[in-house]
């Protein structure tokens, strides 16, 4: 007989929202300056009266998950957090924005076989990396990495459409105005190709076509032609 207890039926549909990642840092104020310069939202900076404890929380733009660091927050070694993924819809634009904010970030790279790979990033799967964005701009396949002053490792990953089953089936959401605008730009480009295939005539039903494209792209379904 199995020793695993049956899951209560009322718990199967319970929401569990992943909200916080703790990152270890050595210099709290230096880390605060770094993440402030990224223009992440500062949610909290609380300290105990005796100075033994301090917690700082930042949230990346468009993210539902935040990071926490501080004094007395974790016993992990500073810089030991690796493989912290930041999902972006346009990796070149995201990398350029970080460069403008003074972040030392590596060149964009991809895996030669379509897997998540990188010789200098052990938290990626595989061992081979190729310079430049994925040639077909495949979703999930282009990366760029950077670190905070303590060496905690961040990885940009470009995702333009999710694989089936990786989004909620009952709706489509965009985390920010920039993310929605990027989706519209992809739809505009694809719709231009659609109009070429249909003889170059203006598509009077373009709102419906755009809507189908935006929804299907996010839900990992077949895109309209």
Secondary structure, DSSP 4 states (H G I P E B T S, - for coil): ---SPPPPGGGTT------EEE---S-HHHHHHHHHHTT-EEEEEEE-TTSS-EEEEEE-TT-S-EEEEEESS--SPTT----EEEEES-HHHHHHHHHHTT--BPPPEE-TTSS---TT-TTSSSS--EESS-TT--TT-EEEEEE-TT--EEEEEE-SSPPTTSS-TT----SSHHHHHHHHHHHHHHHHHHHHHTTS---TTHHHHHHHHHHHHHHTPPPP-
